[in-house]
Amino acid sequence: MEKIYAAIQCIKQAFPEGIDHVYEDLIACLKDDFTEQNLAALLSYLCGKEPVVVQNDIQNDCTEVKPSEVMEALIQAGYQKDASY
């Protein structure tokens, strides 16, 4: 759970104005690093959507390429791609 809190802090630091404008890009960037349930809870907490809605968005995401500008912002904020969440 500690790693999820660390990820929340990285996302807040990378996107202090909120995640609405990068919501779908965050799904693409983070879906390989989290379980579906954990990612849904994390993004739900950050954007205010119901976890079931976020989980549906995750399941429907077909993006193969991680948006580099979003991933770079996360890494600059301290996100570790290889960490297990």
Secondary structure, 3 states (H helix, E strand, C coil): CHHHHHHHHHHHHHCCCCCHHHHHHHHHHHCCCCCHHHHHHHHHHHHCCCHHHHHHHHHHCCCCCCCHHHHHHHHHCCCCCCCCC
